[in-house]
Amino acid sequence: MTKFLLLKKRKNIGEIIMNRPEKLNALTIEMYQELVEAFDEIERDDNIRVIILSGAGRAFCAGWDMTQEKDTVGDPDWERKKYEICNAARWKIWDLKKPVIAKVHGYCVGAGCHLAIVSDFTIASEDAIFAESEVQFSEVSQFLIEPWVLGMKKAKKFLMTGESLKAPEAERIGLVTQVVPREKLDEEAENLARTLAKVPAFGLRLTKRMINKAYEFQGLRNNVDFDFEVAIMAGIYEPDEIKEFNKILREKGAKAAFAYRDKQFENP
């Protein structure tokens, strides 16, 4: 249906598949825009009651495609445009009248983790790895929903260390709904989707909205909107420890920049 997504429909279930396996489904601006379009299409289809979001190949999503940053680092107009487009897809999942199940395997990091965490349900295989490593680039989460999902202490550890979590730990702290063996992932996600599809659509829609509104009344949406502005400032500010990383990113590309960053975290 699109350049980087596949859309499958079977009875009352729709599945949106991020289809850039050679890049571990690393997200681009175009992919975010396609996600919004795909969710809109499913929203209009009255036959579809539940959506599964998944990734083709070896991973759900390896995060943001850093190669897009090569010529735009520190550009405030780019930072605002980028985050607006990214958050439009995240809010689309949150506001969608139909439940969304993230079906996660392999890497689920950064921008990919945001998609999984904002989904209504996250079914993960035992090999799934979750991380939000923005802090290691002197950046911050652009969609700060983590404290509302994980609680303050776990959110601080997750976001302030940038360390990865294996699926069982992610389930224990509330990031994941359920962990299943890799060979059972498709089956269990499908079973949940079928269970939800049997619920009258009206009641399902109202229940999702009621639960989401309970958090919004406590300030979730205002909090995320404020974080959006902070993230833009973080994106254009280059403290000393990140200048060299960005210089390497511009001159040599993402692979060299990552190698430089990782070396800084090696034990002496």
C-alpha positions as CSV (number, residue, x, y, z in Angstrom):
1,M,0.0,0.0,0.0
2,T,2.9,2.3,0.7
3,K,6.6,2.4,0.3
4,F,7.6,1.3,3.7
5,L,4.4,-0.3,5.1
6,L,2.2,-3.3,4.4
7,L,-1.4,-3.3,5.4
8,K,-3.2,-6.6,5.8
9,K,-6.9,-7.1,6.6
10,R,-8.5,-10.4,7.7
11,K,-12.1,-10.4,8.9
12,N,-12.3,-7.9,11.8
13,I,-8.5,-7.5,12.2
14,G,-6.1,-5.2,10.5
15,E,-2.3,-5.5,10.6
16,I,0.1,-2.7,9.8
17,I,3.6,-4.0,9.2
18,M,6.7,-1.8,9.1
19,N,8.5,-3.1,6.1
20,R,12.0,-1.9,6.0
21,P,13.7,-5.1,7.2
22,E,17.1,-4.3,5.7
23,K,17.3,-1.4,8.2
24,L,15.6,-3.2,11.0
25,N,12.6,-1.0,10.3
26,A,14.4,2.2,11.5
27,L,11.9,5.0,11.2
28,T,12.0,7.9,8.8
29,I,9.8,10.9,8.4
30,E,8.1,9.2,5.4
31,M,7.4,6.1,7.5
32,Y,5.7,8.2,10.2
33,Q,3.6,9.9,7.7
34,E,2.6,6.6,6.2
35,L,1.7,5.2,9.6
36,V,-0.8,8.1,10.1
37,E,-2.3,7.4,6.7
38,A,-2.5,3.7,7.4
39,F,-4.2,4.2,10.8
40,D,-6.6,6.7,9.1
41,E,-7.5,4.1,6.5
42,I,-8.3,1.5,9.1
43,E,-10.2,4.0,11.2
44,R,-12.6,4.5,8.3
45,D,-13.1,0.7,7.7
46,D,-16.0,-0.3,9.9
47,N,-15.2,-4.0,9.3
48,I,-11.9,-3.7,11.2
49,R,-12.2,-3.6,15.0
50,V,-8.6,-4.2,16.1
51,I,-5.2,-3.3,14.7
52,I,-1.9,-5.1,15.1
53,L,1.3,-3.1,14.6
54,S,4.4,-5.2,13.8
55,G,7.7,-5.2,12.0
56,A,9.0,-7.3,9.2
57,G,12.3,-9.2,9.4
58,R,14.6,-9.5,12.5
59,A,13.2,-6.7,14.6
60,F,10.1,-4.7,15.5
61,C,11.9,-1.4,15.1
62,A,15.5,-0.3,15.6
63,G,14.5,3.3,16.3
64,W,15.0,6.5,14.4
65,D,17.1,6.4,11.3
66,M,20.1,8.5,12.2
67,T,21.2,8.8,8.6
68,Q,18.5,11.5,8.2
69,E,20.4,13.7,10.7
70,K,23.6,14.0,8.7
71,D,22.9,17.5,7.2
72,T,20.3,18.7,9.7
73,V,21.9,18.5,13.2
74,G,21.1,21.6,15.2
75,D,18.6,22.9,12.7
76,P,15.6,24.2,14.8
77,D,13.1,24.2,11.9
78,W,14.0,20.5,11.2
79,E,13.8,19.6,14.9
80,R,10.3,21.0,15.2
81,K,9.1,19.5,11.9
82,K,10.5,16.1,12.8
83,Y,9.0,16.0,16.2
84,E,5.6,17.2,15.0
85,I,5.4,14.4,12.4
86,C,6.7,11.8,14.9
87,N,4.2,12.8,17.6
88,A,1.3,12.9,15.1
89,A,1.7,9.2,14.6
90,R,2.0,8.5,18.4
91,W,-1.1,10.6,19.2
92,K,-2.9,8.9,16.3
93,I,-2.5,5.5,18.1
94,W,-3.5,7.1,21.4
95,D,-6.6,8.8,20.0
96,L,-7.6,6.0,17.6
97,K,-11.1,4.7,18.3
98,K,-9.9,1.1,17.9
99,P,-7.4,-0.8,20.1
100,V,-3.9,-1.2,18.8
101,I,-1.7,-4.2,19.7
102,A,2.0,-3.8,19.3
103,K,3.5,-7.2,18.3
104,V,7.2,-6.9,19.2
105,H,10.2,-9.1,18.5
106,G,13.9,-8.4,18.4
107,Y,14.9,-4.7,18.9
108,C,12.3,-2.2,20.0
109,V,14.3,0.9,20.8
110,G,14.0,4.6,20.7
111,A,11.3,5.7,18.3
112,G,10.2,2.1,18.0
113,C,9.7,1.9,21.8
114,H,7.5,4.9,21.7
115,L,5.2,3.2,19.2
116,A,5.0,0.1,21.4
117,I,4.5,1.9,24.7
118,V,1.7,4.2,23.4
119,S,-0.1,1.2,21.9
120,D,-3.0,-0.2,24.0
121,F,-1.4,-3.6,24.3
122,T,2.2,-4.8,23.8
123,I,2.7,-8.5,23.2
124,A,6.5,-9.3,23.1
125,S,8.5,-12.3,22.3
126,E,11.1,-13.5,24.8
127,D,13.9,-12.2,22.5
128,A,12.6,-8.6,22.5
129,I,14.9,-5.9,23.7
130,F,13.5,-2.5,24.8
131,A,15.5,0.7,25.2
132,E,15.3,4.5,24.9
133,S,18.8,5.7,24.7
134,E,18.2,9.4,23.8
135,V,19.9,10.6,27.0
136,Q,23.2,9.1,25.7
137,F,23.0,11.6,22.8
138,S,22.2,14.4,25.2
139,E,18.6,14.3,24.0
140,V,15.3,13.6,25.8
141,S,12.2,11.6,25.1
142,Q,10.0,13.5,22.7
143,F,6.8,11.8,23.9
144,L,7.1,11.6,27.6
145,I,4.5,8.9,28.4
146,E,6.9,6.7,30.3
147,P,6.2,8.0,33.8
148,W,2.5,7.4,33.3
149,V,3.1,3.8,32.2
150,L,6.1,2.8,34.3
151,G,5.8,5.0,37.4
152,M,8.4,7.5,38.5
153,K,11.2,5.4,39.8
154,K,11.2,2.9,36.9
155,A,10.8,5.7,34.3
156,K,13.8,7.5,35.7
157,K,16.0,4.4,35.5
158,F,14.8,3.6,32.1
159,L,15.2,7.1,30.6
160,M,18.2,8.4,32.6
161,T,20.5,5.4,32.0
162,G,19.5,4.6,28.5
163,E,20.0,0.9,29.3
164,S,18.2,-1.8,27.5
165,L,15.6,-4.1,29.0
166,K,15.0,-7.7,28.1
167,A,11.3,-8.7,27.6
168,P,10.7,-10.3,31.0
169,E,11.9,-7.2,32.9
170,A,9.9,-4.9,30.5
171,E,6.8,-7.0,31.4
172,R,7.6,-6.8,35.2
173,I,7.7,-3.0,35.2
174,G,4.6,-2.6,33.0
175,L,6.1,-1.6,29.7
176,V,4.8,-4.9,28.2
177,T,1.4,-6.5,28.5
178,Q,2.6,-10.1,28.0
179,V,5.7,-12.0,27.0
180,V,5.5,-15.2,25.0
181,P,7.9,-17.6,23.3
182,R,9.1,-16.4,19.9
183,E,7.3,-19.2,18.1
184,K,4.0,-18.3,19.8
185,L,4.1,-14.5,19.2
186,D,1.9,-14.5,16.1
187,E,-0.6,-16.8,17.7
188,E,-0.9,-14.9,21.0
189,A,-1.2,-11.6,19.3
190,E,-3.9,-13.0,17.0
191,N,-5.7,-14.5,20.0
192,L,-5.8,-11.2,21.8
193,A,-7.0,-9.5,18.6
194,R,-9.8,-12.0,18.2
195,T,-10.9,-11.6,21.8
196,L,-11.1,-7.8,21.4
197,A,-12.8,-8.1,18.0
198,K,-15.7,-10.0,19.7
199,V,-16.4,-7.1,22.0
200,P,-19.0,-4.7,20.7
201,A,-17.2,-1.9,18.9
202,F,-19.1,0.8,20.8
203,G,-18.2,-0.5,24.2
204,L,-14.6,-1.1,23.2
205,R,-14.2,2.5,21.8
206,L,-15.8,4.1,25.0
207,T,-13.7,2.0,27.3
208,K,-10.4,3.0,25.6
209,R,-11.4,6.6,25.6
210,M,-12.4,6.5,29.3
211,I,-9.1,5.0,30.4
212,N,-7.1,7.4,28.3
213,K,-9.1,10.4,29.5
214,A,-8.5,9.3,33.1
215,Y,-4.8,9.9,32.5
216,E,-5.3,13.0,30.4
217,F,-7.4,14.6,33.3
218,Q,-4.3,14.1,35.4
219,G,-2.2,16.0,33.0
220,L,-0.7,13.4,30.6
221,R,-1.4,15.3,27.4
222,N,-0.2,18.7,28.8
223,N,2.9,17.0,30.1
224,V,3.7,15.4,26.7
225,D,3.1,18.7,25.0
226,F,5.5,20.5,27.4
227,D,8.1,17.7,26.8
228,F,7.8,18.3,23.1
229,E,9.1,21.9,23.5
230,V,11.9,20.7,25.8
231,A,12.9,18.1,23.2
232,I,13.2,20.7,20.5
233,M,15.6,22.7,22.7
234,A,17.6,19.6,23.5
235,G,17.7,18.7,19.8
236,I,19.3,22.0,18.8
237,Y,21.7,22.4,21.7
238,E,25.1,20.8,21.4
239,P,26.9,20.5,24.8
240,D,30.6,19.8,24.7
241,E,30.2,16.0,25.2
242,I,28.0,15.7,22.1
243,K,29.7,18.0,19.7
244,E,32.2,15.5,18.6
245,F,29.5,12.9,18.1
246,N,27.5,15.2,15.8
247,K,30.7,16.2,13.9
248,I,31.4,12.5,13.2
249,L,27.8,12.0,12.2
250,R,27.9,14.8,9.7
251,E,31.3,13.8,8.2
252,K,31.4,10.0,8.4
253,G,27.9,8.9,9.0
254,A,25.9,7.1,11.7
255,K,28.0,3.9,12.0
256,A,31.2,5.9,12.8
257,A,29.3,8.1,15.2
258,F,27.9,5.2,17.1
259,A,31.3,3.6,17.3
260,Y,32.7,6.8,18.8
261,R,29.8,7.1,21.3
262,D,30.1,3.4,22.4
263,K,33.8,3.9,23.1
264,Q,33.0,6.7,25.6
265,F,31.0,4.2,27.7
266,E,33.7,1.5,27.8
267,N,35.2,0.8,31.2
268,P,38.7,2.0,31.6
